[in-house]
């Protein structure tokens, strides 16, 4: 059984990853990355190399890389189709090469059932205007929302929430990110987002194992 501390830690990591993926880079966001990095290195030291982040942060702090350049990486990867490295993190597009498909409807229904409103997230406003429930960052935000629900639930309800979390991980997040990285790693080379996506992949796979080993889910 997961402790409340473990569930809360999962929630905070999902919130951090959601913010990093869906917020436009600002000095405050980069400082949050700097502050959180030692904690992430402690958890993922054997799974993820943080050298690229260390170099980017050092270049930013020394004035070699500006906040405007970090923002341009964000725009080019997620918003500008003509940038030459446009890589929208949308499940329908990555998996099925189309927009607003069955996956988008399914996820919208999941969110509604759990009273998760992605548009209420504190994120870059144009993401909200896209109206895509299968935006990968929304799925991370949904996982944070489920962790928050889990914290205050009885054991029976907690088991049902973890079944939903496991379904999201196995049906959506893990297959998506494996496919997404086939092209994204090259497109995002030299940006904060290449390591971010690698980190997310390691975390969600680790989270799946944590849930499976928690002993809360009933398969009866």
N, C-alpha and C positions, 0 to 999 in steps of 0.2 A: 504494500500500500504506500502510495506517495504521501509524504508529509506535506503540511500546509506550506512549509518553507520551500520545498521542492516545486510545488505547484506555482507558488508566487514567483520563484526564480524563472520558471518557464515562461510565465506571463510577461515578466520584465524583458526577457530576451526577445520574445516575439514582438513586443512593443518597440524595442530598439531597432530590430531588423526592419519592421514596417516603416518606421520613421526614416531610416537611412535610405530605403528604397523609394519612398513616396514624397519625401520633402526635398525641395530645392536646396542645394548646399548654401549655407550661410556660415558666418564665423561661429555662431552659437552651435550649429549642427556639428561642425568640425571639432569644436571644443568638446562636445559630448562624445564624439568618437575617441578623441585623445584620452578623456577621462575613463572611458569604458574599456579601452584597449588592454590594459594590464589584466583585467578580469577575464576578457576573452582569451588572452594568451594562456592564462592559467588553465582554462577549460579545454582549449582546442590546440594546445602546443604540439601535440603529436599528429594532428590531422590536417592543420592548415599552416602554411607559411605566411607570416605577416610582414615579410621583408618589404613587399611592394607598398603596403600601407605605411610602414615606417618611413620609407623613402619619400612618398608623396607628402606625408605630414611634415617631415623635415624640410622639404622644399617649400611647402606653404609657410611654415613658421619662419623660414629664412628669407622669404620674399621672392624666391625663385619661381614659385607657382602662385598665381593669384586666385582669389575666390571667384573671379569672373571666369577663369579657365576651368575651374571645377564645375561651375554652373554650366559652361558650354558642353562639357562632357555629358552632363545630365540631360540637357536639351537634345544633343545629337543622338544619344542612345535611345531616348524614350519618346521624343516628340518631333523630330525633324526627318521625314522620310527621305529627303534628298541629301542627308549628311554623309552618306557612304558607310555609316556604321549604325544605322537605325535598327534597333532590336526591341520591339515592343514586347513587354512582359505580360502577354495576354494569352491565356490557355487556348482559346479557340483558334487564334491565329497560329500559334506555335505547333499545336497538335494536328489541327484540321485545316489550316490555311484558310480560315474564314472568320467572319465577325458575327457576334450575336447569334450563336448557334445553341444547340441543346444544352451544352455545358453551362452557358451563361444563364439560361433559365433555371437549370437545376440548382446552381449556386445561389441565385436570387431567392429561390424557395427555401433553401437551407438557412440563409441569413434571416429571412422573415420569421421562420419558425423559432429561431433562437433570439429574436429581437435585436439582431445586429444591424445597425444602419451605417454602412461604410462611409456615406457622405458626411457623417458626423465626426469622422476622424480628422485630426489636425494635420492636414497634408497639403501639398501643392494643389491649388484650386482647379487648374485645368484637368487634373485626373478625375475630379468629381464630375466635370462636364462631359467626360467621355461616356458615362453611363454604362460601363462594362462591369458586370458582377464578377467576371472571371479574370479581372486584373489580378496578377499574382500578389501584389502588395495587399490587396483587399483580403485575399485568402490568409495571408500572414496575420493581418489584423483580426480576422475572424478567429484564428487559433488563439490569439491573445484574449479575445472576448470569452471564448470557451473556458480558458484557464481561469479567468476571473469568476465565471459562474461556478466552476468546480470548487473554488475556495470556500464558498458559502453553502455548499450543498450537502445533503445527507449521503451516506455511503451508496444507497440504491441509486440516487440521482447521479452521483459522481460516476458510477459505472456506465450509465447511459451517455453521459457527456464524453467520457473517454472513448466509448464506441464511436461517437460522432467524430472525435479528434482522429482516431485511428482511420476511420473511413476517409476523412479529408486527406490525411497523409498518404494513404495507399492508393487512393483513386485519383487524386489531383496533384498535391504538392510534389511528391517524390517523382512520379512519371514526368510531370511538366519540367522540373528543373534539370532532369537528366537530358531531355531533348533540347531544352533551351541552351544548355552549355555547349552543345555541339558547334554552334556558331558564335555564341556570345563571348566566349573566352578570348577569341581573337579580336572581335570588334571592340571589346572593352579593355584591351591591353593598355597598361599605363594609367588607368583610371581607378578610382576607389571602388568601382562597381564590380570589377573582375573578382577581387578578393571577397567582396560582400556576397556575391552569388555562390562562390565556393564555400564560404562560411555558412550560408543558409542551407546549402545541400548537406553539409556535415551535421548541422544542428538538427534538421528535420529527420534525418536518418537515425540520429542518436535519440531523438524524442520518441520516435516509433518504438525503438527497443525499450526505452524507459516505460512506456505505456504497456507494452506487451508483458513486461516483467513485473508490473505493479501489483498484480493479483487482485485488481478491483473488477475488471471486466468479467462478466459472466457469459459463457458461450452456450448456456443451456437453451 
